[in-house]
Amino acid sequence: MPTPTAIIGANGYAGAELLRMIWAHPELDLRCVVGGRRGKGSVSDAWPALTGHPLGGFPLSNLDIQEILDQAELVFLALPHGVSAPMVARFLSAGLQVVDLGADFRLGDPALWQRSYGVPHPCPNLLKDAVYGLPEIAGGDLPGARLIAAPGCYPTATTLAAWPLVQLGASWLVADCMSGISGAGRSPGARNLYGSVNESVVAYGMGGSHRHTLEIERNLKGAKVSFTPHLVPMTRGLLATVHAQLDLPAAKVNLAFSEAYDAHPLVVLREQPPATGDVRGSALAHLHVAVDEARGVVSVSCAIDNLLKGAGAQALQALNLANGWPETLGLPQFPALL
């Protein structure tokens, strides 16, 4: 029987993608949809595009922990950092499986959490129970996981591009990353107003100040990363370009990437640099490796859809592995070509 499932945070962009995928997933039965601060109603009140679809008429609830405990055995949380952890404690103690798309359980170390987010972790005793949900890197830890910490979009793309470079000996990397405006979330603010982002590109979180820097470095087993994110005027998509100084022949570098990713169905190694439009609407990650032997530099580009491989689809991919289902079950693998 399909697993009774709840979503908390369905009003957000990642939550919307979860709705779409969970509704069609053969092993999941959507029972409870929580919208957050927008109040009760139906899913179509939050997402008018679903008017007339059966999911559009689905009740959109305010948060009621007991209601979720009564209806679900699995819960996805798509909430801002610091909000999920107290709920997760209750869900786990009641026997629910939890997939957290927020940052609360990604770092695994309360000291790192406090360095990144500036406050003590709300539930440090649970950090040891969380499994980091980046399947291509940590997939061996996922079977049987009861608490999955889904990575963010920047750490996903940067880690996929950098991981084989670290395996080859790179200890310091430069990561220039560009994300669409949906990565800033759905809540209005000066940073994501149309007039602020249209026809404009801005770097932010420079000098190691961005909170995802420590997450990326933890993924890369201590390699140092100079990480600079950029907000670019597009709706969705993320491109990470990672550089490392490695005086190695191209054949050895390319072999390392093949060995790292040939067995992973959602990673595509390409001969030409990928565009974000090439993966839009899909759970895929497209990578291109360029080796400058004359200068001893390797540059790797990774394109993902920030709301799918960078959020909802990756969370579902990790859940599939945790529960012994086919890894790509229910995941969109055909990009929107236009």
C-alpha positions in Angstrom: 0.0 0.0 0.0 1.2 3.5 -0.7 2.7 5.4 2.2 0.4 8.1 3.7 2.2 11.4 3.2 2.1 15.0 4.4 3.8 18.1 3.1 4.4 21.1 5.2 5.3 24.3 3.3 3.3 23.6 0.1 2.9 27.4 -0.5 6.6 27.7 -1.4 8.2 26.9 -4.7 10.0 23.7 -3.6 6.7 22.7 -1.9 4.9 23.1 -5.1 7.3 20.8 -6.9 6.8 18.3 -4.1 3.1 18.4 -4.6 3.4 17.7 -8.3 5.8 14.7 -7.8 4.2 13.2 -4.8 0.7 13.3 -6.4 2.0 11.1 -9.2 4.4 8.9 -7.1 3.1 5.3 -7.1 4.5 4.6 -3.6 3.1 7.7 -1.9 -0.5 8.7 -0.9 -0.9 12.4 -0.3 -3.1 12.8 2.8 -2.3 16.2 4.3 -1.1 19.5 2.7 0.0 22.3 5.0 0.4 25.7 3.5 2.0 27.8 6.2 1.1 31.4 6.8 -1.5 31.8 4.0 -4.4 30.2 6.0 -6.8 27.5 5.1 -8.6 26.9 1.8 -7.6 24.7 -1.1 -4.4 24.0 -2.9 -5.7 26.1 -5.9 -5.9 29.1 -3.6 -2.1 29.0 -3.3 -1.5 27.7 -6.9 -4.3 28.9 -9.2 -2.8 27.0 -12.1 -4.2 23.8 -10.4 -7.8 25.1 -10.7 -9.8 22.2 -12.2 -7.2 19.6 -11.3 -8.1 17.1 -8.5 -5.1 18.3 -6.6 -6.4 21.9 -6.8 -9.4 21.0 -4.7 -7.3 19.3 -2.0 -7.6 21.0 1.4 -4.8 23.4 2.3 -4.5 23.2 6.1 -2.9 25.3 8.8 -0.2 23.5 10.7 -1.7 21.0 13.2 1.0 18.5 14.4 -1.6 16.1 15.7 -3.5 16.1 12.4 -0.4 15.1 10.6 0.4 12.4 13.2 -3.1 11.0 12.8 -3.0 10.9 9.0 0.6 10.4 7.8 3.5 8.0 8.1 5.9 10.2 6.1 6.3 14.0 6.2 8.2 16.4 3.9 9.1 19.8 5.4 9.9 22.7 3.0 10.4 25.5 5.6 13.0 28.2 6.4 16.0 27.2 8.5 15.4 26.9 12.2 11.7 26.1 11.8 11.7 22.4 11.1 13.7 21.0 13.9 11.2 21.1 16.8 8.5 19.5 14.6 11.0 16.8 13.4 11.6 15.8 17.0 7.8 15.1 17.5 7.4 13.3 14.2 10.4 11.0 14.8 9.3 10.2 18.3 5.9 9.2 16.9 7.5 6.9 14.3 7.1 9.0 11.2 9.8 9.1 8.5 10.9 12.7 7.8 12.5 14.4 4.8 13.6 17.9 5.6 14.3 20.3 2.7 15.4 23.0 5.0 18.9 23.4 6.5 18.2 22.2 10.0 20.0 18.8 9.8 22.4 19.3 6.9 25.6 20.1 8.9 25.6 17.3 11.4 27.6 19.4 14.0 26.0 21.9 16.3 29.1 24.1 16.3 29.0 24.3 12.5 25.3 25.1 12.6 26.0 28.0 15.0 28.8 29.3 12.8 26.6 29.2 9.8 23.3 30.5 11.2 24.3 32.5 14.2 22.2 30.7 16.8 22.4 27.4 18.7 20.9 24.4 17.0 17.3 23.9 18.3 17.6 20.0 18.5 21.3 19.1 18.6 20.5 15.6 19.9 18.9 14.7 16.6 21.8 15.6 14.3 23.4 12.2 14.7 20.2 10.6 13.3 20.1 12.6 10.1 21.4 11.3 6.8 22.6 13.8 4.2 20.5 13.3 1.1 22.9 13.8 -1.8 22.6 10.4 -3.4 25.6 10.6 -5.7 27.9 11.3 -2.8 26.2 9.8 0.3 23.8 7.3 -1.3 25.3 4.4 0.6 24.1 5.9 3.9 20.5 6.3 2.8 19.0 2.8 2.9 16.8 2.7 6.0 17.1 6.4 6.9 14.3 7.8 9.0 15.5 11.4 8.9 16.8 12.7 5.5 18.4 16.1 5.3 18.0 17.2 1.7 20.8 19.5 0.5 20.2 23.0 -0.9 20.7 23.9 -4.6 24.1 25.6 -4.3 25.7 22.8 -2.3 24.3 20.2 -4.7 25.7 21.7 -7.9 29.0 22.8 -6.3 29.6 19.4 -4.6 28.8 17.4 -7.8 31.2 19.6 -9.8 34.0 19.5 -7.1 33.8 16.0 -5.6 35.9 14.2 -8.3 38.4 17.1 -8.2 38.9 16.6 -4.4 39.3 12.9 -5.0 42.1 13.8 -7.4 43.8 15.9 -4.7 42.4 19.4 -5.0 42.5 21.0 -1.6 41.3 24.5 -2.6 38.7 25.4 -5.1 36.9 28.5 -6.5 33.2 28.2 -7.1 31.3 30.8 -9.0 27.6 30.0 -9.0 24.5 31.7 -10.5 20.9 31.0 -9.4 17.5 32.1 -10.7 15.2 34.2 -8.5 13.1 31.3 -7.3 16.0 30.3 -5.1 15.2 33.4 -3.0 11.8 31.9 -2.1 8.3 33.2 -2.6 8.0 35.7 0.1 8.3 39.2 -1.3 11.2 41.4 -0.4 13.6 44.0 -1.9 15.9 41.3 -3.1 13.4 39.5 -5.3 11.3 42.4 -6.7 11.1 42.4 -10.5 12.5 45.9 -10.7 15.5 44.9 -8.6 16.5 41.7 -10.5 15.4 42.4 -14.1 18.4 43.3 -16.3 20.7 43.0 -13.4 23.2 40.5 -11.9 24.6 40.8 -8.4 27.1 38.8 -6.3 26.4 38.3 -2.6 27.6 36.3 0.4 31.2 37.0 -0.6 34.4 36.5 1.4 33.2 33.2 2.9 30.2 34.8 4.5 27.5 32.7 2.8 26.0 30.1 5.0 26.3 27.3 2.4 30.1 27.6 2.4 30.5 25.4 5.5 28.0 22.8 4.1 30.0 22.6 0.8 33.3 22.2 2.6 31.9 19.5 4.9 30.7 17.6 1.8 34.2 17.9 0.3 35.9 16.5 3.4 37.6 19.7 4.5 38.7 21.0 1.1 38.6 24.8 1.2 36.1 26.6 -1.2 36.0 30.2 -2.2 32.3 30.3 -2.9 30.5 33.3 -4.5 26.8 33.0 -5.4 25.2 35.4 -7.9 21.5 36.2 -8.4 20.6 36.4 -12.1 17.4 37.5 -13.8 15.8 34.2 -14.6 13.1 32.3 -12.8 14.7 28.9 -12.2 18.0 27.2 -12.8 21.4 27.1 -11.3 24.9 27.0 -12.8 28.0 26.2 -10.7 31.4 26.6 -12.3 34.2 25.2 -10.1 37.9 25.7 -10.7 40.9 23.8 -9.2 44.6 23.9 -9.8 45.5 20.4 -10.8 48.5 19.6 -13.0 47.0 16.4 -14.5 46.4 15.2 -18.0 42.9 15.5 -19.3 42.5 11.7 -19.7 43.0 11.2 -16.0 40.6 13.9 -15.0 37.9 12.7 -17.4 38.3 9.1 -16.1 37.8 10.3 -12.5 34.5 11.9 -13.5 33.4 8.8 -15.4 34.2 6.6 -12.4 32.4 9.0 -10.0 29.1 9.3 -12.0 28.7 6.7 -14.7 26.6 4.6 -12.4 24.3 7.4 -11.4 21.3 7.8 -13.6 20.6 11.5 -13.0 24.1 12.8 -13.7 25.0 13.4 -17.4 28.6 14.1 -18.4 28.7 16.3 -21.5 31.3 17.3 -24.1 30.0 20.9 -24.2 29.2 23.2 -21.4 25.5 22.9 -20.2 22.9 25.6 -20.0 20.4 25.9 -17.2 17.7 25.6 -19.8 19.0 22.1 -20.7 17.8 20.7 -17.3 14.8 22.9 -16.6 11.9 21.0 -15.3 14.0 17.8 -14.7 15.8 16.0 -11.9 19.0 15.9 -13.9 22.4 17.4 -13.3 24.5 18.1 -16.5 28.3 18.4 -16.0 31.1 19.5 -18.3 34.8 19.1 -17.6 37.4 21.4 -19.2 41.1 20.8 -18.6 43.7 23.5 -19.3 46.8 21.5 -19.2 49.0 24.5 -20.1 48.0 26.3 -16.9 47.3 23.3 -14.7 43.6 24.2 -14.1 40.5 22.1 -14.3 37.1 23.9 -14.6 33.8 22.1 -14.2 30.3 23.4 -14.9 27.2 21.8 -13.4 23.7 22.9 -14.4 20.7 21.9 -12.3 17.1 23.0 -11.9 17.3 24.6 -8.4 13.8 23.6 -7.5 14.2 19.9 -8.6 17.7 18.4 -8.4 18.4 21.3 -6.0 15.3 20.7 -3.8 12.2 18.6 -4.3 13.3 16.0 -6.8 16.5 15.3 -4.9 14.5 14.9 -1.7 12.3 12.4 -3.4 15.4 10.6 -5.0 16.9 10.3 -1.5 13.6 8.9 -0.1 13.5 6.3 -2.9 16.9 5.0 -1.9 16.0 5.1 1.8 13.0 2.9 1.2 14.4 0.5 -1.3 12.4 1.8 -4.3 13.9 2.4 -7.7 16.1 5.6 -7.5 14.4 7.5 -10.2 10.8 6.5 -9.4 8.5 9.4 -9.8 11.2 11.8 -10.9 11.0 14.0 -14.0 13.8 13.1 -16.3 12.6 14.7 -19.5 13.5 18.4 -19.4 11.2 21.2 -20.7 12.8 21.8 -24.1 11.4 25.3 -24.6 
